[in-house]
């Protein structure tokens, strides 16, 4: 079985190539989760160059009266952009597979 360390997977995500991930959902405040989500051909949302090269749609940014910082590093989360332009957040410690390789940390 192919395995990859979480730090190596995070470094590969920062590259220009789209990737696939499988992760588990969890929302402690709503006492829900446990769903396994598979996302194919995604890029990190802040990586505009990778999204442009892969031909991802870029929707208009949402306009809200106030903006809250995501604190991705504090909460160990990342946003990925799907091919249709939507953004999905996941918790990196709930990442199960990266490009078909089992993730461990």
C-alpha positions in Angstrom: 0.0 0.0 0.0 1.3 3.5 -0.9 1.5 5.8 2.1 2.5 9.5 2.3 3.2 11.6 5.4 0.8 14.5 6.0 3.6 17.1 5.6 4.6 15.7 2.3 1.0 15.7 1.1 0.6 19.4 2.2 3.8 20.3 0.3 2.5 18.6 -2.9 -0.8 20.4 -2.6 1.0 23.7 -2.9 2.3 22.8 -6.3 0.6 23.6 -9.7 -0.9 20.2 -10.3 -4.5 19.4 -9.4 -4.9 16.5 -6.9 -7.5 14.3 -5.4 -8.3 13.9 -1.7 -10.6 11.8 0.5 -11.5 13.1 4.0 -14.0 12.6 6.8 -16.4 15.3 7.8 -16.7 16.4 11.5 -18.6 19.3 13.1 -18.4 19.2 16.8 -20.6 22.2 17.4 -23.5 20.5 15.4 -22.6 17.0 16.7 -22.6 15.7 13.1 -20.1 14.3 10.6 -18.6 10.9 9.8 -19.3 11.2 6.1 -16.5 10.3 3.7 -16.0 12.9 1.0 -14.0 12.3 -2.2 -12.9 15.3 -4.2 -11.2 14.8 -7.5 -9.1 17.3 -9.5 -9.0 20.1 -7.0 -6.4 22.8 -6.1 -5.8 24.8 -3.0 -8.0 27.9 -3.2 -5.2 30.4 -2.7 -3.2 28.9 -5.5 -4.5 31.0 -8.4 -1.8 29.9 -10.9 -2.7 26.2 -10.5 -6.4 27.0 -11.0 -5.7 29.0 -14.1 -3.5 26.3 -15.6 -6.1 23.6 -15.0 -9.0 25.7 -16.5 -11.1 26.1 -13.3 -14.0 28.4 -13.3 -13.6 31.6 -11.2 -16.9 32.8 -9.8 -17.4 36.4 -8.6 -16.2 36.7 -5.0 -19.0 37.0 -2.4 -19.5 40.5 -1.1 -20.2 40.6 2.6 -20.3 43.7 4.9 -17.7 42.1 7.2 -14.9 39.7 6.7 -13.5 37.1 9.1 -10.1 35.6 8.8 -10.1 31.9 8.3 -7.1 31.1 10.5 -6.3 28.0 8.5 -3.0 27.3 10.3 -4.5 27.8 13.8 -7.4 25.4 13.1 -5.5 23.1 10.7 -7.9 23.6 7.9 -7.5 24.3 4.2 -9.8 25.4 1.4 -9.8 23.7 -2.0 -11.3 25.0 -5.2 -13.4 22.5 -7.2 -13.5 22.6 -11.0 -16.9 24.4 -11.0 -15.4 27.2 -8.9 -16.9 26.2 -5.6 -14.7 26.2 -2.5 -14.8 23.4 0.1 -13.0 23.4 3.5 -11.5 20.3 5.1 -9.5 19.6 8.3 -6.0 18.3 7.4 -6.0 15.8 10.3 -9.1 14.2 8.9 -7.4 13.7 5.5 -7.5 9.9 4.7 -6.1 9.7 1.2 -4.1 12.1 -1.1 -3.8 11.1 -4.7 -4.7 7.5 -3.8 -2.0 7.2 -1.1 -2.9 6.6 2.5 -2.1 9.7 4.7 -0.4 9.3 8.1 1.0 11.9 10.6 
